[in-house]
Amino acid sequence: MYAEPFPGALSDRPAATRLWISGALLAQRGHLLLWVPICLSIGIGAWFSLPNEPATGFYWICAAIGLVMAGLGLLGGEHVAPVFWGATLILIGALLAGARAHSVAEPVLGFRYYGPVQGRIVDIDRSASDKLRLTLDQVVLEDVRPERVPARVRVSLHGDGPHVTPEPGLTVILTGHLSPPNGPVEPGGFDFRRLAWFEQLGAVGYTRNPVLALAPAEQGRAGLAVFRLRIAISEWVRARIPGAAGAFAAVILTGDRSAMPRESVEALRATNMAHLLAISGLHMGLLTGVVFAGLRGGMALFPWFALRFPTKKIAAFGALLAGAAYLTLSGSAVSTERAFIMVSVMLVAVLLERRAISLRSVAIAASLILVVAPEALFGAGF
């Protein structure tokens, strides 16, 4: 007669399953930090997938369950604590998404508008049709109550003008068409309406009429110091490097694409090199690497100094400052923030005499970005 090789195997299946799960969790010890952005992303994605805005009670329930899970994580043993902490992070992700969506809430235009538009220039770029485009705040719309006026509108300049030369802080007036931001054009497609909400962009449109100056830029420069510096550097670069080369140099220095010819952009896309226009890890790594190597090599030329001071740490600190300055001047896009955080983790590790190259830098960068801007989860830069 055939004898069962493992007596009681069927009856011990639940215990074997628990043992396997426990072993899998223990195997992740030392790697749990890598799961933090994953759990946050699950919570953020779950919140954005909700069909309607949840009531206030939803957030209180999530907070209460999160506290319970955190308590179980503290009291539970090392075999089960990661499960409770993961659940806590998922709930934190949902709460972060809701809090961020409410913190940036501003009016969205609910109808098509045609008439006078007044506002202060806070950004200058180019539209998909290669037209100059202005982002305005301090918006005033005719016959629209102030509480219904969007915080920001974006207007493309069509027609032959004449248009005033745009500069940061200049208050302009124009006659234009405005409409609410559009949603995805296909299921699962890019949702511009979501992006506009988090940029506090309540209306987009265009004008075919002249754009006139209503107040000089000197009266509206408050809070635009970085933007004015970016534009000044871009103009200085383009003045010394004419043509498309100067426009490209301005893009990788300040992120200002307002002078980039459409033909050059299309050529970069056709050759799969358009990613060079997005300031990210390549640019940040080159800058901080050159600064780090230059500072350390320069200090090594002076033996008296190099033998008495921690030149490696000094070089790391200098590279960290250079990266922070580049992040500020480049416009602080998500891809740039991610690259700066990863470089910062590496340079801080050098300062603390820890291992600098680690996958943990990726996890820390992703986690910090999700905490500050949960909507970045759905962007290509993330």
VENQUI-V585360 format. One record per pair of residues at least 12 apart in sequence whose ideal C-beta (glycine too) atoms are under 7 Angstrom apart, sorted by the first residue. I is the first residue (numbers start at 1). J is the second residue. D is the distance in Angstrom with one decimal. If there is no record, write none. Layout:
BEGIN
[[I,J,D] [I,J,D]]
END
This chain:
BEGIN
[[22,79,4.5] [25,79,6.1] [25,82,5.2] [26,78,6.9] [26,79,6.8] [28,82,6.6] [32,82,5.9] [33,360,5.6] [33,363,5.2] [34,359,6.4] [34,363,4.7] [35,86,6.5] [36,89,6.2] [36,363,6.0] [36,367,4.9] [37,363,5.6] [37,366,3.6] [37,367,4.8] [37,370,6.0] [39,86,4.9] [39,89,3.6] [39,90,5.1] [39,93,6.8] [40,89,5.6] [40,92,6.7] [40,93,4.0] [40,367,6.4] [40,370,4.7] [41,93,6.6] [41,370,6.6] [41,377,5.6] [42,90,5.0] [42,93,6.5] [43,89,6.9] [43,90,4.1] [43,91,6.0] [43,92,6.4] [43,93,2.4] [43,94,4.1] [44,93,4.4] [44,94,6.9] [44,96,6.7] [44,97,4.6] [44,370,6.4] [44,374,4.6] [44,377,5.2] [45,377,6.5] [46,94,5.8] [47,94,4.4] [47,97,3.9] [47,98,5.9] [48,97,6.3] [59,95,6.2] [59,98,5.8] [62,91,4.9] [62,94,5.7] [62,95,5.6] [63,95,6.5] [65,91,6.0] [66,88,5.2] [66,91,4.0] [66,92,6.2] [69,84,4.8] [69,87,4.6] [69,88,4.3] [69,91,6.9] [70,88,4.8] [72,84,4.3] [73,85,4.4] [73,88,6.3] [96,371,6.2] [96,374,4.9] [97,374,4.4] [100,373,7.0] [100,374,5.1] [100,375,6.7] [104,197,7.0] [104,198,5.6] [104,200,5.6] [106,150,6.3] [106,151,4.0] [106,200,4.6] [106,202,5.8] [107,147,6.8] [107,148,5.3] [107,149,6.3] [107,150,5.4] [107,202,5.5] [108,150,6.4] [108,180,5.7] [108,202,4.5] [109,150,5.6] [109,178,6.0] [109,179,6.9] [109,180,5.1] [109,202,5.4] [109,203,3.9] [110,180,6.5] [112,179,4.9] [113,141,6.3] [113,178,4.3] [114,177,5.2] [115,141,6.9] [115,142,4.7] [115,175,6.6] [116,142,4.8] [116,173,6.3] [116,175,5.7] [117,141,6.3] [117,153,6.7] [117,155,6.7] [117,174,5.4] [117,176,5.0] [117,178,6.8] [118,139,6.9] [118,140,4.1] [118,173,4.7] [118,214,6.3] [119,136,2.8] [119,137,6.1] [119,138,5.7] [119,139,4.5] [119,153,6.5] [119,172,6.7] [120,136,6.1] [120,137,5.5] [120,138,4.6] [120,169,6.4] [120,171,5.0] [120,220,4.5] [121,134,5.5] [121,136,6.3] [121,166,5.4] [121,167,6.8] [121,168,6.1] [121,169,6.7] [121,170,5.0] [121,172,6.4] [122,135,5.5] [122,136,6.8] [122,137,5.0] [122,224,6.5] [122,227,6.7] [123,135,3.7] [124,166,5.2] [124,258,4.9] [125,257,5.6] [125,258,5.4] [126,257,6.0] [126,258,5.7] [126,260,6.9] [127,156,4.4] [130,262,3.8] [131,156,4.6] [131,157,5.7] [131,158,5.8] [132,157,4.7] [132,258,6.7] [133,154,6.2] [133,155,6.9] [133,156,4.7] [134,155,5.4] [134,157,7.0] [134,166,5.9] [135,152,5.9] [135,154,4.8] [136,152,6.6] [136,153,5.3] [136,155,6.8] [137,151,6.3] [137,152,5.1] [139,152,6.9] [139,153,5.4] [150,202,2.3] [150,203,4.9] [151,200,4.5] [151,202,6.2] [152,200,5.2] [152,201,5.0] [152,202,6.4] [153,178,6.1] [153,202,6.5] [153,203,4.5] [153,204,7.0] [154,201,5.8] [154,204,4.9] [155,174,6.8] [155,176,5.3] [155,205,5.6] [155,206,6.2] [155,207,5.7] [156,206,4.3] [157,207,6.3] [157,211,6.3] [158,206,5.2] [158,207,6.7] [158,208,4.9] [159,208,3.7] [159,209,6.8] [161,210,5.7] [162,210,5.3] [163,210,6.1] [163,211,4.3] [164,211,5.3] [164,212,6.1] [164,213,4.6] [167,217,4.9] [167,231,6.9] [168,217,6.4] [168,221,6.7] [168,224,4.7] [168,227,4.8] [168,228,4.4] [168,231,5.7] [169,217,4.0] [169,220,3.8] [169,221,3.9] [169,224,5.2] [170,213,6.0] [170,217,4.3] [170,220,6.6] [171,214,4.6] [171,215,3.8] [171,220,5.3] [172,211,5.3] [172,212,6.5] [172,213,5.9] [172,214,6.0] [173,212,5.4] [173,214,4.6] [174,207,4.8] [174,209,6.1] [174,211,4.6] [174,212,7.0] [175,207,6.3] [175,209,4.6] [176,205,5.3] [176,206,6.2] [176,207,3.5] [177,205,4.5] [177,206,5.9] [178,203,4.2] [178,205,3.8] [179,203,6.6] [179,204,6.7] [179,205,5.9] [180,203,6.4] [181,193,4.6] [181,196,3.8] [181,201,6.4] [181,204,5.7] [194,375,6.7] [198,375,4.7] [226,328,5.9] [229,329,6.8] [230,254,4.3] [230,256,5.9] [230,329,5.7] [230,331,7.0] [231,256,6.7] [233,253,6.3] [233,254,5.3] [233,329,6.8] [234,250,4.1] [234,254,5.0] [234,256,4.1] [237,249,5.1] [237,250,4.7] [237,253,6.2] [238,250,5.6] [238,259,5.9] [244,261,5.4] [244,264,4.6] [247,259,4.3] [247,260,4.7] [247,261,6.6] [248,260,6.9] [248,264,6.9] [251,277,5.4] [252,279,6.5] [252,283,6.0] [254,329,5.4] [254,330,6.2] [255,279,5.7] [255,330,4.4] [255,331,3.8] [255,333,6.7] [257,277,6.9] [278,333,7.0] [278,335,5.4] [278,381,6.9] [279,330,4.6] [279,333,6.4] [279,335,6.7] [279,336,4.7] [280,335,3.9] [280,336,6.4] [280,339,5.1] [281,339,4.2] [281,342,6.9] [284,323,5.9] [284,326,6.5] [284,336,6.7] [284,339,3.9] [284,340,5.8] [284,343,5.5] [285,343,6.7] [287,322,6.1] [287,323,6.6] [287,326,5.5] [288,319,4.3] [288,322,6.1] [288,323,4.7] [288,343,5.1] [291,318,5.9] [291,319,4.4] [291,322,4.4] [292,315,4.9] [292,316,6.4] [292,319,4.0] [295,314,6.7] [295,315,3.9] [295,318,4.8] [296,311,5.5] [296,312,6.2] [296,315,3.9] [299,311,4.3] [299,314,6.8] [312,350,6.4] [313,350,6.6] [313,351,5.3] [316,347,4.5] [316,350,4.1] [316,351,5.5] [317,351,6.6] [319,347,5.8] [320,344,6.2] [320,347,4.7] [323,340,5.3] [323,343,5.3] [323,344,6.8] [327,340,4.5] [333,381,6.3] [334,369,6.6] [334,373,7.0] [334,376,4.7] [334,379,5.5] [334,381,4.0] [334,382,5.7] [335,381,3.6] [337,369,6.0] [338,365,5.1] [338,369,5.9] [338,381,6.9] [338,382,6.9] [341,364,6.6] [341,365,3.8] [341,368,5.5] [342,361,4.6] [342,362,6.5] [342,365,4.6] [345,361,3.9] [345,364,5.3] [345,365,6.9] [346,361,6.0] [369,382,6.5]]
END
